[in-house]
Amino acid sequence: MLSVMATLKVKEDKVEEAAAFFKELAAGVLADEPGTLAYVIHQRRDDPNTFIVYEKYESGEAFALHGKNLAAKGAKFAGVMDGPPAVVVMDEI
């Protein structure tokens, strides 16, 4: 199975907006993307501007669908992000 860890830095003045957006995003992903097995967003206690997303997909196709769906939300991401995300794609062993 394919897993992803994404680290997202948000603008200091957008932390609350980002947290609300990410909660809404996670609920939508789990409801609308059946190949997504896990989509959990965390906020670092020592750096509240940093969010870490753990994602797990049943297939590469499910991951590709998620990417397509995220692209449609690009404007909302652009409004809160402080730089590009750091994404690590892994295979579960």
N, CA, C and O atoms as a GROMACS GRO file, in nm:
protein
  372
    1MET      N    1   0.082  -0.118   0.000
    1MET     CA    2   0.000   0.000   0.000
    1MET      C    3   0.087   0.124   0.000
    1MET      O    4   0.197   0.125   0.054
    2LEU      N    5   0.035   0.227  -0.061
    2LEU     CA    6   0.106   0.352  -0.075
    2LEU      C    7   0.070   0.446   0.040
    2LEU      O    8  -0.048   0.464   0.072
    3SER      N    9   0.171   0.506   0.102
    3SER     CA   10   0.149   0.602   0.210
    3SER      C   11   0.222   0.731   0.178
    3SER      O   12   0.319   0.732   0.101
    4VAL      N   13   0.175   0.839   0.237
    4VAL     CA   14   0.234   0.970   0.213
    4VAL      C   15   0.244   1.046   0.345
    4VAL      O   16   0.154   1.038   0.429
    5MET      N   17   0.354   1.118   0.362
    5MET     CA   18   0.368   1.214   0.472
    5MET      C   19   0.396   1.348   0.404
    5MET      O   20   0.494   1.363   0.332
    6ALA      N   21   0.308   1.444   0.429
    6ALA     CA   22   0.324   1.577   0.371
    6ALA      C   23   0.337   1.678   0.483
    6ALA      O   24   0.255   1.682   0.574
    7THR      N   25   0.439   1.761   0.474
    7THR     CA   26   0.460   1.868   0.571
    7THR      C   27   0.423   1.999   0.505
    7THR      O   28   0.477   2.035   0.400
    8LEU      N   29   0.328   2.070   0.568
    8LEU     CA   30   0.275   2.194   0.512
    8LEU      C   31   0.303   2.309   0.607
    8LEU      O   32   0.258   2.307   0.722
    9LYS      N   33   0.375   2.409   0.560
    9LYS     CA   34   0.398   2.531   0.639
    9LYS      C   35   0.293   2.632   0.594
    9LYS      O   36   0.274   2.654   0.475
   10VAL      N   37   0.227   2.694   0.692
   10VAL     CA   38   0.127   2.795   0.659
   10VAL      C   39   0.172   2.932   0.709
   10VAL      O   40   0.255   2.943   0.799
   11LYS      N   41   0.115   3.035   0.648
   11LYS     CA   42   0.148   3.172   0.687
   11LYS      C   43   0.106   3.194   0.832
   11LYS      O   44   0.002   3.145   0.877
   12GLU      N   45   0.189   3.268   0.904
   12GLU     CA   46   0.167   3.288   1.047
   12GLU      C   47   0.029   3.347   1.077
   12GLU      O   48  -0.032   3.312   1.178
   13ASP      N   49  -0.019   3.435   0.991
   13ASP     CA   50  -0.149   3.498   1.015
   13ASP      C   51  -0.266   3.416   0.960
   13ASP      O   52  -0.380   3.461   0.963
   14LYS      N   53  -0.237   3.296   0.909
   14LYS     CA   54  -0.341   3.211   0.849
   14LYS      C   55  -0.357   3.077   0.920
   14LYS      O   56  -0.421   2.987   0.866
   15VAL      N   57  -0.300   3.062   1.040
   15VAL     CA   58  -0.301   2.932   1.109
   15VAL      C   59  -0.443   2.885   1.137
   15VAL      O   60  -0.476   2.770   1.110
   16GLU      N   61  -0.527   2.971   1.192
   16GLU     CA   62  -0.664   2.930   1.224
   16GLU      C   63  -0.743   2.898   1.097
   16GLU      O   64  -0.817   2.800   1.092
   17GLU      N   65  -0.726   2.982   0.996
   17GLU     CA   66  -0.794   2.957   0.868
   17GLU      C   67  -0.748   2.825   0.807
   17GLU      O   68  -0.828   2.748   0.755
   18ALA      N   69  -0.618   2.800   0.814
   18ALA     CA   70  -0.562   2.676   0.760
   18ALA      C   71  -0.616   2.555   0.835
   18ALA      O   72  -0.653   2.455   0.772
   19ALA      N   73  -0.621   2.562   0.967
   19ALA     CA   74  -0.671   2.449   1.046
   19ALA      C   75  -0.815   2.417   1.009
   19ALA      O   76  -0.851   2.300   0.995
   20ALA      N   77  -0.898   2.519   0.993
   20ALA     CA   78  -1.038   2.497   0.954
   20ALA      C   79  -1.046   2.438   0.813
   20ALA      O   80  -1.124   2.346   0.789
   21PHE      N   81  -0.966   2.490   0.722
   21PHE     CA   82  -0.963   2.438   0.585
   21PHE      C   83  -0.917   2.293   0.582
   21PHE      O   84  -0.977   2.211   0.513
   22PHE      N   85  -0.812   2.259   0.658
   22PHE     CA   86  -0.761   2.123   0.658
   22PHE      C   87  -0.861   2.025   0.719
   22PHE      O   88  -0.872   1.911   0.672
   23LYS      N   89  -0.934   2.066   0.822
   23LYS     CA   90  -1.037   1.979   0.880
   23LYS      C   91  -1.145   1.949   0.777
   23LYS      O   92  -1.189   1.835   0.762
   24GLU      N   93  -1.188   2.053   0.707
   24GLU     CA   94  -1.289   2.036   0.603
   24GLU      C   95  -1.236   1.948   0.490
   24GLU      O   96  -1.307   1.862   0.439
   25LEU      N   97  -1.112   1.971   0.452
   25LEU     CA   98  -1.049   1.892   0.346
   25LEU      C   99  -1.044   1.744   0.384
   25LEU      O  100  -1.081   1.659   0.303
   26ALA      N  101  -0.999   1.714   0.505
   26ALA     CA  102  -0.987   1.574   0.549
   26ALA      C  103  -1.122   1.504   0.547
   26ALA      O  104  -1.132   1.390   0.503
   27ALA      N  105  -1.225   1.571   0.595
   27ALA     CA  106  -1.359   1.510   0.595
   27ALA      C  107  -1.405   1.483   0.452
   27ALA      O  108  -1.463   1.378   0.425
   28GLY      N  109  -1.380   1.575   0.362
   28GLY     CA  110  -1.419   1.557   0.222
   28GLY      C  111  -1.342   1.445   0.155
   28GLY      O  112  -1.400   1.365   0.081
   29VAL      N  113  -1.213   1.438   0.181
   29VAL     CA  114  -1.131   1.332   0.121
   29VAL      C  115  -1.183   1.195   0.164
   29VAL      O  116  -1.201   1.107   0.081
   30LEU      N  117  -1.207   1.178   0.293
   30LEU     CA  118  -1.252   1.048   0.343
   30LEU      C  119  -1.393   1.014   0.292
   30LEU      O  120  -1.424   0.896   0.272
   31ALA      N  121  -1.477   1.114   0.272
   31ALA     CA  122  -1.614   1.089   0.225
   31ALA      C  123  -1.621   1.065   0.075
   31ALA      O  124  -1.703   0.986   0.029
   32ASP      N  125  -1.534   1.133  -0.002
   32ASP     CA  126  -1.549   1.134  -0.147
   32ASP      C  127  -1.444   1.055  -0.224
   32ASP      O  128  -1.453   1.043  -0.346
   33GLU      N  129  -1.344   1.002  -0.155
   33GLU     CA  130  -1.237   0.929  -0.223
   33GLU      C  131  -1.226   0.790  -0.161
   33GLU      O  132  -1.148   0.769  -0.069
   34PRO      N  133  -1.305   0.695  -0.212
   34PRO     CA  134  -1.313   0.563  -0.149
   34PRO      C  135  -1.180   0.487  -0.143
   34PRO      O  136  -1.167   0.397  -0.059
   35GLY      N  137  -1.084   0.518  -0.225
   35GLY     CA  138  -0.955   0.449  -0.220
   35GLY      C  139  -0.861   0.505  -0.116
   35GLY      O  140  -0.750   0.455  -0.099
   36THR      N  141  -0.906   0.609  -0.044
   36THR     CA  142  -0.824   0.667   0.062
   36THR      C  143  -0.856   0.596   0.192
   36THR      O  144  -0.968   0.603   0.242
   37LEU      N  145  -0.757   0.528   0.248
   37LEU     CA  146  -0.776   0.451   0.370
   37LEU      C  147  -0.753   0.534   0.496
   37LEU      O  148  -0.812   0.507   0.601
   38ALA      N  149  -0.667   0.634   0.486
   38ALA     CA  150  -0.640   0.723   0.599
   38ALA      C  151  -0.601   0.859   0.546
   38ALA      O  152  -0.530   0.871   0.446
   39TYR      N  153  -0.648   0.961   0.613
   39TYR     CA  154  -0.612   1.100   0.578
   39TYR      C  155  -0.624   1.180   0.707
   39TYR      O  156  -0.730   1.232   0.740
   40VAL      N  157  -0.512   1.188   0.780
   40VAL     CA  158  -0.512   1.246   0.913
   40VAL      C  159  -0.418   1.365   0.915
   40VAL      O  160  -0.300   1.354   0.878
   41ILE      N  161  -0.470   1.479   0.958
   41ILE     CA  162  -0.390   1.601   0.960
   41ILE      C  163  -0.354   1.634   1.105
   41ILE      O  164  -0.440   1.634   1.194
   42HIS      N  165  -0.226   1.662   1.126
   42HIS     CA  166  -0.174   1.695   1.259
   42HIS      C  167  -0.116   1.836   1.256
   42HIS      O  168  -0.066   1.881   1.154
   43GLN      N  169  -0.124   1.904   1.370
   43GLN     CA  170  -0.060   2.034   1.385
   43GLN      C  171   0.049   2.020   1.492
   43GLN      O  172   0.024   1.970   1.601
   44ARG      N  173   0.169   2.064   1.457
   44ARG     CA  174   0.279   2.052   1.552
   44ARG      C  175   0.259   2.144   1.671
   44ARG      O  176   0.223   2.261   1.655
   45ARG      N  177   0.281   2.092   1.790
   45ARG     CA  178   0.269   2.172   1.912
   45ARG      C  179   0.383   2.272   1.923
   45ARG      O  180   0.363   2.385   1.969
   46ASP      N  181   0.503   2.231   1.882
   46ASP     CA  182   0.620   2.318   1.895
   46ASP      C  183   0.632   2.418   1.780
   46ASP      O  184   0.717   2.507   1.785
   47ASP      N  185   0.549   2.404   1.678
   47ASP     CA  186   0.551   2.494   1.562
   47ASP      C  187   0.411   2.494   1.501
   47ASP      O  188   0.387   2.423   1.404
   48PRO      N  189   0.320   2.572   1.555
   48PRO     CA  190   0.180   2.569   1.512
   48PRO      C  191   0.157   2.607   1.366
   48PRO      O  192   0.048   2.585   1.312
   49ASN      N  193   0.258   2.664   1.301
   49ASN     CA  194   0.246   2.697   1.158
   49ASN      C  195   0.271   2.575   1.070
   49ASN      O  196   0.258   2.584   0.948
   50THR      N  197   0.307   2.463   1.130
   50THR     CA  198   0.339   2.343   1.054
   50THR      C  199   0.234   2.236   1.078
   50THR      O  200   0.202   2.201   1.191
   51PHE      N  201   0.181   2.185   0.966
   51PHE     CA  202   0.084   2.077   0.968
   51PHE      C  203   0.145   1.958   0.896
   51PHE      O  204   0.214   1.973   0.795
   52ILE      N  205   0.120   1.840   0.950
   52ILE     CA  206   0.171   1.717   0.889
   52ILE      C  207   0.052   1.628   0.857
   52ILE      O  208  -0.033   1.602   0.942
   53VAL      N  209   0.048   1.582   0.733
   53VAL     CA  210  -0.063   1.499   0.688
   53VAL      C  211  -0.012   1.357   0.665
   53VAL      O  212   0.085   1.336   0.593
   54TYR      N  213  -0.079   1.261   0.727
   54TYR     CA  214  -0.052   1.118   0.703
   54TYR      C  215  -0.164   1.068   0.613
   54TYR      O  216  -0.282   1.082   0.644
   55GLU      N  217  -0.124   1.011   0.500
   55GLU     CA  218  -0.220   0.961   0.402
   55GLU      C  219  -0.188   0.816   0.368
   55GLU      O  220  -0.071   0.776   0.365
   56LYS      N  221  -0.292   0.737   0.343
   56LYS     CA  222  -0.272   0.597   0.306
   56LYS      C  223  -0.375   0.563   0.198
   56LYS      O  224  -0.495   0.590   0.213
   57TYR      N  225  -0.328   0.504   0.090
   57TYR     CA  226  -0.413   0.473  -0.025
   57TYR      C  227  -0.405   0.325  -0.060
   57TYR      O  228  -0.302   0.261  -0.042
   58GLU      N  229  -0.515   0.272  -0.110
   58GLU     CA  230  -0.516   0.130  -0.147
   58GLU      C  231  -0.446   0.105  -0.279
   58GLU      O  232  -0.412  -0.009  -0.310
   59SER      N  233  -0.424   0.211  -0.360
   59SER     CA  234  -0.360   0.193  -0.490
   59SER      C  235  -0.303   0.325  -0.541
   59SER      O  236  -0.334   0.433  -0.489
   60GLY      N  237  -0.219   0.314  -0.641
   60GLY     CA  238  -0.167   0.433  -0.708
   60GLY      C  239  -0.276   0.514  -0.774
   60GLY      O  240  -0.268   0.636  -0.782
   61GLU      N  241  -0.379   0.444  -0.822
   61GLU     CA  242  -0.491   0.513  -0.886
   61GLU      C  243  -0.566   0.600  -0.785
   61GLU      O  244  -0.606   0.712  -0.817
   62ALA      N  245  -0.583   0.550  -0.664
   62ALA     CA  246  -0.650   0.627  -0.559
   62ALA      C  247  -0.568   0.751  -0.523
   62ALA      O  248  -0.623   0.858  -0.500
   63PHE      N  249  -0.436   0.735  -0.519
   63PHE     CA  250  -0.348   0.848  -0.492
   63PHE      C  251  -0.356   0.951  -0.604
   63PHE      O  252  -0.359   1.072  -0.578
   64ALA      N  253  -0.360   0.905  -0.729
   64ALA     CA  254  -0.372   0.996  -0.843
   64ALA      C  255  -0.504   1.072  -0.839
   64ALA      O  256  -0.507   1.192  -0.868
   65LEU      N  257  -0.612   1.005  -0.803
   65LEU     CA  258  -0.742   1.072  -0.791
   65LEU      C  259  -0.735   1.181  -0.685
   65LEU      O  260  -0.787   1.291  -0.704
   66HIS      N  261  -0.671   1.151  -0.574
   66HIS     CA  262  -0.657   1.251  -0.468
   66HIS      C  263  -0.580   1.373  -0.520
   66HIS      O  264  -0.619   1.486  -0.493
   67GLY      N  265  -0.473   1.350  -0.593
   67GLY     CA  266  -0.396   1.460  -0.649
   67GLY      C  267  -0.480   1.547  -0.742
   67GLY      O  268  -0.470   1.670  -0.739
   68LYS      N  269  -0.562   1.483  -0.822
   68LYS     CA  270  -0.650   1.557  -0.912
   68LYS      C  271  -0.750   1.642  -0.833
   68LYS      O  272  -0.775   1.757  -0.866
   69ASN      N  273  -0.806   1.584  -0.728
   69ASN     CA  274  -0.902   1.656  -0.644
   69ASN      C  275  -0.836   1.772  -0.570
   69ASN      O  276  -0.896   1.878  -0.554
   70LEU      N  277  -0.711   1.752  -0.526
   70LEU     CA  278  -0.640   1.861  -0.458
   70LEU      C  279  -0.614   1.978  -0.552
   70LEU      O  280  -0.622   2.094  -0.512
   71ALA      N  281  -0.583   1.948  -0.676
   71ALA     CA  282  -0.555   2.052  -0.774
   71ALA      C  283  -0.675   2.147  -0.788
   71ALA      O  284  -0.658   2.266  -0.813
   72ALA      N  285  -0.795   2.093  -0.774
   72ALA     CA  286  -0.915   2.175  -0.784
   72ALA      C  287  -0.929   2.270  -0.666
   72ALA      O  288  -1.006   2.366  -0.674
   73LYS      N  289  -0.856   2.247  -0.559
   73LYS     CA  290  -0.862   2.331  -0.439
   73LYS      C  291  -0.740   2.421  -0.428
   73LYS      O  292  -0.711   2.474  -0.321
   74GLY      N  293  -0.669   2.438  -0.538
   74GLY     CA  294  -0.544   2.513  -0.539
   74GLY      C  295  -0.554   2.654  -0.486
   74GLY      O  296  -0.463   2.700  -0.417
   75ALA      N  297  -0.662   2.725  -0.516
   75ALA     CA  298  -0.676   2.863  -0.472
   75ALA      C  299  -0.684   2.873  -0.319
   75ALA      O  300  -0.626   2.964  -0.260
   76LYS      N  301  -0.754   2.778  -0.256
   76LYS     CA  302  -0.763   2.779  -0.110
   76LYS      C  303  -0.627   2.750  -0.048
   76LYS      O  304  -0.589   2.811   0.051
   77PHE      N  305  -0.553   2.655  -0.107
   77PHE     CA  306  -0.420   2.624  -0.057
   77PHE      C  307  -0.328   2.744  -0.070
   77PHE      O  308  -0.254   2.777   0.023
   78ALA      N  309  -0.332   2.810  -0.185
   78ALA     CA  310  -0.244   2.923  -0.210
   78ALA      C  311  -0.265   3.034  -0.107
   78ALA      O  312  -0.171   3.105  -0.073
   79GLY      N  313  -0.387   3.048  -0.059
   79GLY     CA  314  -0.417   3.154   0.036
   79GLY      C  315  -0.359   3.134   0.174
   79GLY      O  316  -0.342   3.231   0.249
   80VAL      N  317  -0.327   3.010   0.210
   80VAL     CA  318  -0.277   2.984   0.346
   80VAL      C  319  -0.133   2.934   0.350
   80VAL      O  320  -0.067   2.942   0.454
   81MET      N  321  -0.083   2.883   0.240
   81MET     CA  322   0.050   2.820   0.239
   81MET      C  323   0.163   2.922   0.244
   81MET      O  324   0.153   3.031   0.189
   82ASP      N  325   0.271   2.883   0.310
   82ASP     CA  326   0.394   2.960   0.317
   82ASP      C  327   0.504   2.876   0.251
   82ASP      O  328   0.596   2.829   0.317
   83GLY      N  329   0.492   2.860   0.121
   83GLY     CA  330   0.587   2.779   0.046
   83GLY      C  331   0.526   2.646   0.007
   83GLY      O  332   0.417   2.610   0.052
   84PRO      N  333   0.597   2.572  -0.078
   84PRO     CA  334   0.546   2.443  -0.124
   84PRO      C  335   0.552   2.336  -0.015
   84PRO      O  336   0.636   2.344   0.075
   85PRO      N  337   0.465   2.237  -0.023
   85PRO     CA  338   0.471   2.129   0.076
   85PRO      C  339   0.591   2.038   0.051
   85PRO      O  340   0.640   2.027  -0.061
   86ALA      N  341   0.636   1.973   0.157
   86ALA     CA  342   0.739   1.870   0.146
   86ALA      C  343   0.666   1.737   0.152
   86ALA      O  344   0.603   1.705   0.253
   87VAL      N  345   0.673   1.660   0.045
   87VAL     CA  346   0.595   1.537   0.034
   87VAL      C  347   0.689   1.417   0.022
   87VAL      O  348   0.782   1.417  -0.059
   88VAL      N  349   0.664   1.315   0.104
   88VAL     CA  350   0.739   1.190   0.098
   88VAL      C  351   0.640   1.079   0.068
   88VAL      O  352   0.544   1.060   0.143
   89VAL      N  353   0.663   1.006  -0.041
   89VAL     CA  354   0.578   0.892  -0.080
   89VAL      C  355   0.649   0.764  -0.041
   89VAL      O  356   0.767   0.746  -0.071
   90MET      N  357   0.577   0.674   0.027
   90MET     CA  358   0.637   0.552   0.082
   90MET      C  359   0.554   0.431   0.047
   90MET      O  360   0.436   0.443   0.014
   91ASP      N  361   0.615   0.315   0.055
   91ASP     CA  362   0.544   0.188   0.044
   91ASP      C  363   0.543   0.121   0.180
   91ASP      O  364   0.647   0.111   0.246
   92GLU      N  365   0.426   0.077   0.222
   92GLU     CA  366   0.415   0.006   0.349
   92GLU      C  367   0.480  -0.130   0.337
   92GLU      O  368   0.466  -0.198   0.235
   93ILE      N  369   0.551  -0.172   0.440
   93ILE     CA  370   0.613  -0.306   0.438
   93ILE      C  371   0.553  -0.392   0.547
   93ILE      O  372   0.592  -0.509   0.561
   0.00000   0.00000   0.00000
